[in-house]
Amino acid sequence: MPALLRERLAQLMTHDQELQKLAKEHSEYEAQLQQLAKSPYLNLEDLQREVTLKKLKLRVKDAIERHLAEHVRQDAPASDPTN
């Protein structure tokens, strides 16, 4: 993610509750994945859980990026259609 977007994301995180919720979910999925990674052996159920967590984490990441893109579009000056 470019530095400018990271800065904007940090700004939004201070007051955007939806973004805070998404970031919390993302962190929770990451923590669960890290816990699974510590296991020396993953049974079938663990492997399925790992795949599910990765998909959920990616879905949340995409939602964060969409949310951020929407804010960036709103912040961008409107282009003049006559030019």
PyMOL CGO cylinders between C-alpha atoms (Angstrom):
from pymol import cmd
from pymol.cgo import CYLINDER

trace = [
    CYLINDER, 0.00, 0.00, 0.00, 1.49, 3.38, -0.97, 0.3, 1, 1, 1, 1, 1, 1,
    CYLINDER, 1.49, 3.38, -0.97, 2.55, 5.69, 1.86, 0.3, 1, 1, 1, 1, 1, 1,
    CYLINDER, 2.55, 5.69, 1.86, -0.17, 8.23, 1.08, 0.3, 1, 1, 1, 1, 1, 1,
    CYLINDER, -0.17, 8.23, 1.08, -2.89, 5.59, 1.43, 0.3, 1, 1, 1, 1, 1, 1,
    CYLINDER, -2.89, 5.59, 1.43, -1.33, 4.29, 4.66, 0.3, 1, 1, 1, 1, 1, 1,
    CYLINDER, -1.33, 4.29, 4.66, -1.42, 7.83, 6.05, 0.3, 1, 1, 1, 1, 1, 1,
    CYLINDER, -1.42, 7.83, 6.05, -5.06, 8.27, 5.03, 0.3, 1, 1, 1, 1, 1, 1,
    CYLINDER, -5.06, 8.27, 5.03, -5.92, 4.90, 6.55, 0.3, 1, 1, 1, 1, 1, 1,
    CYLINDER, -5.92, 4.90, 6.55, -4.27, 5.92, 9.83, 0.3, 1, 1, 1, 1, 1, 1,
    CYLINDER, -4.27, 5.92, 9.83, -6.28, 9.17, 9.82, 0.3, 1, 1, 1, 1, 1, 1,
    CYLINDER, -6.28, 9.17, 9.82, -9.55, 7.36, 9.18, 0.3, 1, 1, 1, 1, 1, 1,
    CYLINDER, -9.55, 7.36, 9.18, -8.84, 4.78, 11.88, 0.3, 1, 1, 1, 1, 1, 1,
    CYLINDER, -8.84, 4.78, 11.88, -9.02, 7.52, 14.52, 0.3, 1, 1, 1, 1, 1, 1,
    CYLINDER, -9.02, 7.52, 14.52, -12.71, 8.26, 13.92, 0.3, 1, 1, 1, 1, 1, 1,
    CYLINDER, -12.71, 8.26, 13.92, -14.27, 5.83, 11.44, 0.3, 1, 1, 1, 1, 1, 1,
    CYLINDER, -14.27, 5.83, 11.44, -16.05, 3.14, 13.47, 0.3, 1, 1, 1, 1, 1, 1,
    CYLINDER, -16.05, 3.14, 13.47, -16.68, 0.87, 10.47, 0.3, 1, 1, 1, 1, 1, 1,
    CYLINDER, -16.68, 0.87, 10.47, -13.00, 0.91, 9.59, 0.3, 1, 1, 1, 1, 1, 1,
    CYLINDER, -13.00, 0.91, 9.59, -12.07, 0.24, 13.22, 0.3, 1, 1, 1, 1, 1, 1,
    CYLINDER, -12.07, 0.24, 13.22, -14.45, -2.74, 13.26, 0.3, 1, 1, 1, 1, 1, 1,
    CYLINDER, -14.45, -2.74, 13.26, -12.95, -4.14, 10.07, 0.3, 1, 1, 1, 1, 1, 1,
    CYLINDER, -12.95, -4.14, 10.07, -9.39, -3.66, 11.33, 0.3, 1, 1, 1, 1, 1, 1,
    CYLINDER, -9.39, -3.66, 11.33, -10.28, -5.44, 14.58, 0.3, 1, 1, 1, 1, 1, 1,
    CYLINDER, -10.28, -5.44, 14.58, -11.76, -8.38, 12.66, 0.3, 1, 1, 1, 1, 1, 1,
    CYLINDER, -11.76, -8.38, 12.66, -8.67, -8.55, 10.46, 0.3, 1, 1, 1, 1, 1, 1,
    CYLINDER, -8.67, -8.55, 10.46, -6.42, -8.62, 13.54, 0.3, 1, 1, 1, 1, 1, 1,
    CYLINDER, -6.42, -8.62, 13.54, -8.52, -11.32, 15.18, 0.3, 1, 1, 1, 1, 1, 1,
    CYLINDER, -8.52, -11.32, 15.18, -8.30, -13.55, 12.11, 0.3, 1, 1, 1, 1, 1, 1,
    CYLINDER, -8.30, -13.55, 12.11, -4.54, -12.96, 11.94, 0.3, 1, 1, 1, 1, 1, 1,
    CYLINDER, -4.54, -12.96, 11.94, -4.16, -13.90, 15.61, 0.3, 1, 1, 1, 1, 1, 1,
    CYLINDER, -4.16, -13.90, 15.61, -6.13, -17.11, 15.06, 0.3, 1, 1, 1, 1, 1, 1,
    CYLINDER, -6.13, -17.11, 15.06, -3.98, -17.97, 12.05, 0.3, 1, 1, 1, 1, 1, 1,
    CYLINDER, -3.98, -17.97, 12.05, -0.80, -17.36, 14.05, 0.3, 1, 1, 1, 1, 1, 1,
    CYLINDER, -0.80, -17.36, 14.05, -2.10, -19.63, 16.78, 0.3, 1, 1, 1, 1, 1, 1,
    CYLINDER, -2.10, -19.63, 16.78, -2.74, -22.39, 14.24, 0.3, 1, 1, 1, 1, 1, 1,
    CYLINDER, -2.74, -22.39, 14.24, 0.72, -21.88, 12.77, 0.3, 1, 1, 1, 1, 1, 1,
    CYLINDER, 0.72, -21.88, 12.77, 2.27, -22.64, 16.16, 0.3, 1, 1, 1, 1, 1, 1,
    CYLINDER, 2.27, -22.64, 16.16, 0.82, -26.13, 16.12, 0.3, 1, 1, 1, 1, 1, 1,
    CYLINDER, 0.82, -26.13, 16.12, 3.32, -28.80, 15.06, 0.3, 1, 1, 1, 1, 1, 1,
    CYLINDER, 3.32, -28.80, 15.06, 0.53, -30.81, 13.46, 0.3, 1, 1, 1, 1, 1, 1,
    CYLINDER, 0.53, -30.81, 13.46, -2.73, -29.72, 11.88, 0.3, 1, 1, 1, 1, 1, 1,
    CYLINDER, -2.73, -29.72, 11.88, -5.51, -32.25, 11.53, 0.3, 1, 1, 1, 1, 1, 1,
    CYLINDER, -5.51, -32.25, 11.53, -8.13, -32.00, 8.82, 0.3, 1, 1, 1, 1, 1, 1,
    CYLINDER, -8.13, -32.00, 8.82, -10.38, -29.77, 10.92, 0.3, 1, 1, 1, 1, 1, 1,
    CYLINDER, -10.38, -29.77, 10.92, -7.46, -27.42, 11.65, 0.3, 1, 1, 1, 1, 1, 1,
    CYLINDER, -7.46, -27.42, 11.65, -6.55, -27.25, 7.96, 0.3, 1, 1, 1, 1, 1, 1,
    CYLINDER, -6.55, -27.25, 7.96, -10.14, -26.43, 7.05, 0.3, 1, 1, 1, 1, 1, 1,
    CYLINDER, -10.14, -26.43, 7.05, -10.22, -23.75, 9.75, 0.3, 1, 1, 1, 1, 1, 1,
    CYLINDER, -10.22, -23.75, 9.75, -6.98, -22.29, 8.40, 0.3, 1, 1, 1, 1, 1, 1,
    CYLINDER, -6.98, -22.29, 8.40, -8.42, -22.01, 4.88, 0.3, 1, 1, 1, 1, 1, 1,
    CYLINDER, -8.42, -22.01, 4.88, -11.61, -20.45, 6.23, 0.3, 1, 1, 1, 1, 1, 1,
    CYLINDER, -11.61, -20.45, 6.23, -9.68, -17.92, 8.32, 0.3, 1, 1, 1, 1, 1, 1,
    CYLINDER, -9.68, -17.92, 8.32, -7.51, -16.94, 5.35, 0.3, 1, 1, 1, 1, 1, 1,
    CYLINDER, -7.51, -16.94, 5.35, -10.61, -16.37, 3.23, 0.3, 1, 1, 1, 1, 1, 1,
    CYLINDER, -10.61, -16.37, 3.23, -12.29, -14.33, 5.96, 0.3, 1, 1, 1, 1, 1, 1,
    CYLINDER, -12.29, -14.33, 5.96, -9.15, -12.29, 6.51, 0.3, 1, 1, 1, 1, 1, 1,
    CYLINDER, -9.15, -12.29, 6.51, -8.87, -11.57, 2.79, 0.3, 1, 1, 1, 1, 1, 1,
    CYLINDER, -8.87, -11.57, 2.79, -12.55, -10.63, 2.60, 0.3, 1, 1, 1, 1, 1, 1,
    CYLINDER, -12.55, -10.63, 2.60, -12.06, -8.14, 5.44, 0.3, 1, 1, 1, 1, 1, 1,
    CYLINDER, -12.06, -8.14, 5.44, -8.88, -6.77, 3.82, 0.3, 1, 1, 1, 1, 1, 1,
    CYLINDER, -8.88, -6.77, 3.82, -10.82, -6.19, 0.60, 0.3, 1, 1, 1, 1, 1, 1,
    CYLINDER, -10.82, -6.19, 0.60, -13.57, -4.44, 2.56, 0.3, 1, 1, 1, 1, 1, 1,
    CYLINDER, -13.57, -4.44, 2.56, -10.98, -2.18, 4.21, 0.3, 1, 1, 1, 1, 1, 1,
    CYLINDER, -10.98, -2.18, 4.21, -9.50, -1.32, 0.82, 0.3, 1, 1, 1, 1, 1, 1,
    CYLINDER, -9.50, -1.32, 0.82, -12.94, -0.58, -0.64, 0.3, 1, 1, 1, 1, 1, 1,
    CYLINDER, -12.94, -0.58, -0.64, -13.78, 1.60, 2.35, 0.3, 1, 1, 1, 1, 1, 1,
    CYLINDER, -13.78, 1.60, 2.35, -10.49, 3.46, 2.00, 0.3, 1, 1, 1, 1, 1, 1,
    CYLINDER, -10.49, 3.46, 2.00, -10.96, 3.90, -1.75, 0.3, 1, 1, 1, 1, 1, 1,
    CYLINDER, -10.96, 3.90, -1.75, -14.41, 5.36, -1.19, 0.3, 1, 1, 1, 1, 1, 1,
    CYLINDER, -14.41, 5.36, -1.19, -12.98, 7.94, 1.21, 0.3, 1, 1, 1, 1, 1, 1,
    CYLINDER, -12.98, 7.94, 1.21, -10.15, 8.78, -1.18, 0.3, 1, 1, 1, 1, 1, 1,
    CYLINDER, -10.15, 8.78, -1.18, -12.70, 9.30, -4.00, 0.3, 1, 1, 1, 1, 1, 1,
    CYLINDER, -12.70, 9.30, -4.00, -14.75, 11.56, -1.75, 0.3, 1, 1, 1, 1, 1, 1,
    CYLINDER, -14.75, 11.56, -1.75, -11.65, 13.56, -0.80, 0.3, 1, 1, 1, 1, 1, 1,
    CYLINDER, -11.65, 13.56, -0.80, -10.48, 13.97, -4.40, 0.3, 1, 1, 1, 1, 1, 1,
    CYLINDER, -10.48, 13.97, -4.40, -11.46, 17.26, -6.05, 0.3, 1, 1, 1, 1, 1, 1,
    CYLINDER, -11.46, 17.26, -6.05, -14.23, 16.86, -8.60, 0.3, 1, 1, 1, 1, 1, 1,
    CYLINDER, -14.23, 16.86, -8.60, -12.92, 17.03, -12.14, 0.3, 1, 1, 1, 1, 1, 1,
    CYLINDER, -12.92, 17.03, -12.14, -14.30, 19.68, -14.45, 0.3, 1, 1, 1, 1, 1, 1,
    CYLINDER, -14.30, 19.68, -14.45, -16.25, 17.91, -17.25, 0.3, 1, 1, 1, 1, 1, 1,
    CYLINDER, -16.25, 17.91, -17.25, -15.68, 20.90, -19.60, 0.3, 1, 1, 1, 1, 1, 1,
    CYLINDER, -15.68, 20.90, -19.60, -11.90, 20.30, -19.79, 0.3, 1, 1, 1, 1, 1, 1,
]
cmd.load_cgo(trace, "trace")
